[in-house]
Amino acid sequence: MAALKLILLAALLSLFYFSGTADSAAAATSFIKSSCKTTTYPEVCVTSLAGYAPAIKRSPQQLAQTALSVSLDRAQSAQSFVSKLCKFKGLKPREYAALKDCLEEMSDTIDRITKSVKELNNMGRTRGKDFQWHMSNIETWISAALTDENTCGDGFAGRALNGRIKASIRARVTHVAQVTSNALALINQFAAKH
């Protein structure tokens, strides 16, 4: 009889535990959705961050950190894709030049986002002017990364470059720009709450 009571007690406790875990995951997802409403691309924001809800919880700093990490991951993926395209045989000279320029812009983007990730990680519990200085660095670097991403896309302007390469580059770079823009909005939210 005692064993049965113990089993029932364990089952009841695990039910409360999993119920609490589900509630906290739902709260984290709700937090992400409400935070993403202020971004330029809210659907992209929610889609790219929802999988990280358990780690984000309800932390504005962790949300900004995760958004930066997602942006970095997407930029690295785009850079790898552009690098592979540069090796294609039969590229027109103008296509090759645009790809090489884009590769350089994506490298700059990765460098700026990496600096921002490190800066946000190292902020700890900074306050006042120190906090503002760190945030200013991050905002400047992410704004520059957005410029780099747009410059990459602009390199494929004009009819001479119409085709599959242009379409595939633009799609990837546009996605990187969207998640980077969202990261900047979430960083600004975090700064405003701090």
Summary of the structure (lengths in Angstrom):
residues: 194
radius of gyration: 21.6
end to end distance: 55.2
largest distance: 82.5
contacts: 603
relative contact order: 0.15
helix: 86%
strand: 0%
